[in-house]
Amino acid sequence: MKDKRNGNVLLIGFYIRGALDSPVSNPAIEITNSVYVSMHRN
């Protein structure tokens, strides 16, 4: 199991849920190794 993930890419996405100036907006960080998850996060 050593070096099992060797060569994979870690994708980090920053986004905000809600309006930028809203007091209830929610900033978030997404960490994944899946391009599909990174591109399709409705």
PDB file of N, CA, C and O in Angstrom:
ATOM      1  N   MET A   1       0.820  -1.193   0.000  1.00  0.00           N
ATOM      2  CA  MET A   1       0.000   0.000   0.000  1.00  0.00           C
ATOM      3  C   MET A   1       0.867   1.263   0.000  1.00  0.00           C
ATOM      4  O   MET A   1       0.343   2.372  -0.096  1.00  0.00           O
ATOM      5  N   LYS A   2       2.155   1.105   0.105  1.00  0.00           N
ATOM      6  CA  LYS A   2       3.030   2.264   0.082  1.00  0.00           C
ATOM      7  C   LYS A   2       3.008   2.892  -1.308  1.00  0.00           C
ATOM      8  O   LYS A   2       3.036   2.187  -2.316  1.00  0.00           O
ATOM      9  N   ASP A   3       2.957   4.231  -1.354  1.00  0.00           N
ATOM     10  CA  ASP A   3       2.922   4.993  -2.611  1.00  0.00           C
ATOM     11  C   ASP A   3       1.702   4.669  -3.470  1.00  0.00           C
ATOM     12  O   ASP A   3       1.773   4.748  -4.696  1.00  0.00           O
ATOM     13  N   LYS A   4       0.612   4.315  -2.857  1.00  0.00           N
ATOM     14  CA  LYS A   4      -0.605   3.962  -3.599  1.00  0.00           C
ATOM     15  C   LYS A   4      -1.135   5.144  -4.395  1.00  0.00           C
ATOM     16  O   LYS A   4      -1.637   4.951  -5.502  1.00  0.00           O
ATOM     17  N   ARG A   5      -1.042   6.366  -3.866  1.00  0.00           N
ATOM     18  CA  ARG A   5      -1.591   7.543  -4.526  1.00  0.00           C
ATOM     19  C   ARG A   5      -0.525   8.335  -5.280  1.00  0.00           C
ATOM     20  O   ARG A   5      -0.738   9.501  -5.611  1.00  0.00           O
ATOM     21  N   ASN A   6       0.575   7.733  -5.542  1.00  0.00           N
ATOM     22  CA  ASN A   6       1.667   8.401  -6.237  1.00  0.00           C
ATOM     23  C   ASN A   6       1.221   8.811  -7.644  1.00  0.00           C
ATOM     24  O   ASN A   6       0.728   7.976  -8.403  1.00  0.00           O
ATOM     25  N   GLY A   7       1.389  10.082  -7.994  1.00  0.00           N
ATOM     26  CA  GLY A   7       1.016  10.572  -9.315  1.00  0.00           C
ATOM     27  C   GLY A   7      -0.358  11.215  -9.381  1.00  0.00           C
ATOM     28  O   GLY A   7      -0.698  11.794 -10.412  1.00  0.00           O
ATOM     29  N   ASN A   8      -1.160  11.141  -8.333  1.00  0.00           N
ATOM     30  CA  ASN A   8      -2.481  11.783  -8.333  1.00  0.00           C
ATOM     31  C   ASN A   8      -2.355  13.269  -8.041  1.00  0.00           C
ATOM     32  O   ASN A   8      -1.366  13.723  -7.466  1.00  0.00           O
ATOM     33  N   VAL A   9      -3.372  14.017  -8.446  1.00  0.00           N
ATOM     34  CA  VAL A   9      -3.391  15.467  -8.257  1.00  0.00           C
ATOM     35  C   VAL A   9      -4.455  15.819  -7.224  1.00  0.00           C
ATOM     36  O   VAL A   9      -5.560  15.277  -7.258  1.00  0.00           O
ATOM     37  N   LEU A  10      -4.128  16.712  -6.319  1.00  0.00           N
ATOM     38  CA  LEU A  10      -5.078  17.206  -5.326  1.00  0.00           C
ATOM     39  C   LEU A  10      -5.632  18.529  -5.825  1.00  0.00           C
ATOM     40  O   LEU A  10      -4.873  19.462  -6.088  1.00  0.00           O
ATOM     41  N   LEU A  11      -6.956  18.617  -5.958  1.00  0.00           N
ATOM     42  CA  LEU A  11      -7.620  19.831  -6.429  1.00  0.00           C
ATOM     43  C   LEU A  11      -8.239  20.559  -5.244  1.00  0.00           C
ATOM     44  O   LEU A  11      -8.933  19.953  -4.428  1.00  0.00           O
ATOM     45  N   ILE A  12      -7.989  21.846  -5.152  1.00  0.00           N
ATOM     46  CA  ILE A  12      -8.540  22.660  -4.075  1.00  0.00           C
ATOM     47  C   ILE A  12      -9.370  23.776  -4.703  1.00  0.00           C
ATOM     48  O   ILE A  12      -8.877  24.526  -5.545  1.00  0.00           O
ATOM     49  N   GLY A  13     -10.626  23.881  -4.291  1.00  0.00           N
ATOM     50  CA  GLY A  13     -11.513  24.913  -4.823  1.00  0.00           C
ATOM     51  C   GLY A  13     -12.015  25.811  -3.703  1.00  0.00           C
ATOM     52  O   GLY A  13     -12.356  25.340  -2.619  1.00  0.00           O
ATOM     53  N   PHE A  14     -12.054  27.094  -3.976  1.00  0.00           N
ATOM     54  CA  PHE A  14     -12.588  28.067  -3.024  1.00  0.00           C
ATOM     55  C   PHE A  14     -13.869  28.645  -3.613  1.00  0.00           C
ATOM     56  O   PHE A  14     -13.876  29.063  -4.771  1.00  0.00           O
ATOM     57  N   TYR A  15     -14.933  28.677  -2.853  1.00  0.00           N
ATOM     58  CA  TYR A  15     -16.174  29.251  -3.336  1.00  0.00           C
ATOM     59  C   TYR A  15     -16.999  29.760  -2.169  1.00  0.00           C
ATOM     60  O   TYR A  15     -16.687  29.498  -1.008  1.00  0.00           O
ATOM     61  N   ILE A  16     -18.055  30.490  -2.493  1.00  0.00           N
ATOM     62  CA  ILE A  16     -18.928  31.038  -1.463  1.00  0.00           C
ATOM     63  C   ILE A  16     -20.374  30.700  -1.812  1.00  0.00           C
ATOM     64  O   ILE A  16     -20.803  30.858  -2.955  1.00  0.00           O
ATOM     65  N   ARG A  17     -21.104  30.241  -0.825  1.00  0.00           N
ATOM     66  CA  ARG A  17     -22.520  29.916  -1.010  1.00  0.00           C
ATOM     67  C   ARG A  17     -23.338  31.090  -0.507  1.00  0.00           C
ATOM     68  O   ARG A  17     -23.326  31.403   0.683  1.00  0.00           O
ATOM     69  N   GLY A  18     -24.039  31.731  -1.410  1.00  0.00           N
ATOM     70  CA  GLY A  18     -24.839  32.897  -1.063  1.00  0.00           C
ATOM     71  C   GLY A  18     -24.236  34.154  -1.644  1.00  0.00           C
ATOM     72  O   GLY A  18     -23.183  34.117  -2.282  1.00  0.00           O
ATOM     73  N   ALA A  19     -24.906  35.264  -1.422  1.00  0.00           N
ATOM     74  CA  ALA A  19     -24.446  36.556  -1.925  1.00  0.00           C
ATOM     75  C   ALA A  19     -23.198  37.014  -1.163  1.00  0.00           C
ATOM     76  O   ALA A  19     -23.050  36.743   0.028  1.00  0.00           O
ATOM     77  N   LEU A  20     -22.319  37.704  -1.862  1.00  0.00           N
ATOM     78  CA  LEU A  20     -21.070  38.138  -1.236  1.00  0.00           C
ATOM     79  C   LEU A  20     -21.274  39.061  -0.038  1.00  0.00           C
ATOM     80  O   LEU A  20     -20.543  38.968   0.948  1.00  0.00           O
ATOM     81  N   ASP A  21     -22.259  39.946  -0.117  1.00  0.00           N
ATOM     82  CA  ASP A  21     -22.458  40.921   0.960  1.00  0.00           C
ATOM     83  C   ASP A  21     -23.513  40.488   1.984  1.00  0.00           C
ATOM     84  O   ASP A  21     -23.921  41.291   2.823  1.00  0.00           O
ATOM     85  N   SER A  22     -23.951  39.248   1.922  1.00  0.00           N
ATOM     86  CA  SER A  22     -24.977  38.766   2.836  1.00  0.00           C
ATOM     87  C   SER A  22     -24.347  38.313   4.164  1.00  0.00           C
ATOM     88  O   SER A  22     -23.280  37.700   4.160  1.00  0.00           O
ATOM     89  N   PRO A  23     -24.996  38.610   5.292  1.00  0.00           N
ATOM     90  CA  PRO A  23     -24.453  38.175   6.585  1.00  0.00           C
ATOM     91  C   PRO A  23     -24.554  36.661   6.790  1.00  0.00           C
ATOM     92  O   PRO A  23     -23.903  36.120   7.684  1.00  0.00           O
ATOM     93  N   VAL A  24     -25.352  35.975   5.984  1.00  0.00           N
ATOM     94  CA  VAL A  24     -25.499  34.524   6.127  1.00  0.00           C
ATOM     95  C   VAL A  24     -24.785  33.752   5.018  1.00  0.00           C
ATOM     96  O   VAL A  24     -25.012  32.552   4.865  1.00  0.00           O
ATOM     97  N   SER A  25     -23.928  34.416   4.245  1.00  0.00           N
ATOM     98  CA  SER A  25     -23.171  33.704   3.216  1.00  0.00           C
ATOM     99  C   SER A  25     -22.172  32.759   3.873  1.00  0.00           C
ATOM    100  O   SER A  25     -21.735  32.981   5.002  1.00  0.00           O
ATOM    101  N   ASN A  26     -21.823  31.714   3.156  1.00  0.00           N
ATOM    102  CA  ASN A  26     -20.998  30.655   3.722  1.00  0.00           C
ATOM    103  C   ASN A  26     -19.784  30.396   2.832  1.00  0.00           C
ATOM    104  O   ASN A  26     -19.921  29.732   1.804  1.00  0.00           O
ATOM    105  N   PRO A  27     -18.599  30.896   3.191  1.00  0.00           N
ATOM    106  CA  PRO A  27     -17.412  30.570   2.409  1.00  0.00           C
ATOM    107  C   PRO A  27     -17.009  29.118   2.640  1.00  0.00           C
ATOM    108  O   PRO A  27     -17.166  28.589   3.740  1.00  0.00           O
ATOM    109  N   ALA A  28     -16.488  28.479   1.595  1.00  0.00           N
ATOM    110  CA  ALA A  28     -16.160  27.062   1.710  1.00  0.00           C
ATOM    111  C   ALA A  28     -14.893  26.727   0.935  1.00  0.00           C
ATOM    112  O   ALA A  28     -14.514  27.422  -0.008  1.00  0.00           O
ATOM    113  N   ILE A  29     -14.260  25.661   1.349  1.00  0.00           N
ATOM    114  CA  ILE A  29     -13.096  25.094   0.656  1.00  0.00           C
ATOM    115  C   ILE A  29     -13.448  23.655   0.309  1.00  0.00           C
ATOM    116  O   ILE A  29     -13.950  22.904   1.146  1.00  0.00           O
ATOM    117  N   GLU A  30     -13.179  23.285  -0.935  1.00  0.00           N
ATOM    118  CA  GLU A  30     -13.420  21.917  -1.378  1.00  0.00           C
ATOM    119  C   GLU A  30     -12.071  21.283  -1.715  1.00  0.00           C
ATOM    120  O   GLU A  30     -11.294  21.843  -2.488  1.00  0.00           O
ATOM    121  N   ILE A  31     -11.801  20.131  -1.143  1.00  0.00           N
ATOM    122  CA  ILE A  31     -10.565  19.414  -1.408  1.00  0.00           C
ATOM    123  C   ILE A  31     -10.942  18.045  -1.968  1.00  0.00           C
ATOM    124  O   ILE A  31     -11.638  17.272  -1.310  1.00  0.00           O
ATOM    125  N   THR A  32     -10.485  17.750  -3.176  1.00  0.00           N
ATOM    126  CA  THR A  32     -10.838  16.499  -3.830  1.00  0.00           C
ATOM    127  C   THR A  32      -9.732  16.078  -4.791  1.00  0.00           C
ATOM    128  O   THR A  32      -8.849  16.870  -5.119  1.00  0.00           O
ATOM    129  N   ASN A  33      -9.786  14.847  -5.231  1.00  0.00           N
ATOM    130  CA  ASN A  33      -8.881  14.388  -6.279  1.00  0.00           C
ATOM    131  C   ASN A  33      -9.660  14.054  -7.543  1.00  0.00           C
ATOM    132  O   ASN A  33      -9.105  13.477  -8.479  1.00  0.00           O
ATOM    133  N   SER A  34     -10.948  14.412  -7.580  1.00  0.00           N
ATOM    134  CA  SER A  34     -11.812  14.117  -8.708  1.00  0.00           C
ATOM    135  C   SER A  34     -12.116  15.381  -9.502  1.00  0.00           C
ATOM    136  O   SER A  34     -12.644  16.349  -8.954  1.00  0.00           O
ATOM    137  N   VAL A  35     -11.781  15.375 -10.799  1.00  0.00           N
ATOM    138  CA  VAL A  35     -12.099  16.511 -11.653  1.00  0.00           C
ATOM    139  C   VAL A  35     -13.612  16.641 -11.775  1.00  0.00           C
ATOM    140  O   VAL A  35     -14.124  17.760 -11.816  1.00  0.00           O
ATOM    141  N   TYR A  36     -14.344  15.524 -11.834  1.00  0.00           N
ATOM    142  CA  TYR A  36     -15.798  15.549 -11.940  1.00  0.00           C
ATOM    143  C   TYR A  36     -16.419  16.291 -10.752  1.00  0.00           C
ATOM    144  O   TYR A  36     -17.288  17.142 -10.941  1.00  0.00           O
ATOM    145  N   VAL A  37     -15.990  15.980  -9.559  1.00  0.00           N
ATOM    146  CA  VAL A  37     -16.520  16.636  -8.357  1.00  0.00           C
ATOM    147  C   VAL A  37     -16.181  18.115  -8.385  1.00  0.00           C
ATOM    148  O   VAL A  37     -17.020  18.946  -8.037  1.00  0.00           O
ATOM    149  N   SER A  38     -14.978  18.457  -8.790  1.00  0.00           N
ATOM    150  CA  SER A  38     -14.542  19.840  -8.829  1.00  0.00           C
ATOM    151  C   SER A  38     -15.340  20.670  -9.821  1.00  0.00           C
ATOM    152  O   SER A  38     -15.622  21.838  -9.552  1.00  0.00           O
ATOM    153  N   MET A  39     -15.708  20.101 -10.956  1.00  0.00           N
ATOM    154  CA  MET A  39     -16.402  20.849 -12.012  1.00  0.00           C
ATOM    155  C   MET A  39     -17.927  20.847 -11.845  1.00  0.00           C
ATOM    156  O   MET A  39     -18.590  21.696 -12.439  1.00  0.00           O
ATOM    157  N   HIS A  40     -18.507  19.934 -11.065  1.00  0.00           N
ATOM    158  CA  HIS A  40     -19.955  19.790 -10.964  1.00  0.00           C
ATOM    159  C   HIS A  40     -20.453  19.962  -9.537  1.00  0.00           C
ATOM    160  O   HIS A  40     -21.128  19.073  -9.018  1.00  0.00           O
ATOM    161  N   ARG A  41     -20.150  21.046  -8.908  1.00  0.00           N
ATOM    162  CA  ARG A  41     -20.567  21.268  -7.524  1.00  0.00           C
ATOM    163  C   ARG A  41     -21.696  22.295  -7.429  1.00  0.00           C
ATOM    164  O   ARG A  41     -21.533  23.349  -6.813  1.00  0.00           O
ATOM    165  N   ASN A  42     -22.810  21.990  -8.024  1.00  0.00           N
ATOM    166  CA  ASN A  42     -23.950  22.926  -8.011  1.00  0.00           C
ATOM    167  C   ASN A  42     -24.194  23.334  -6.619  1.00  0.00           C
ATOM    168  O   ASN A  42     -25.105  24.120  -6.356  1.00  0.00           O
TER     169      ASN A  42
END
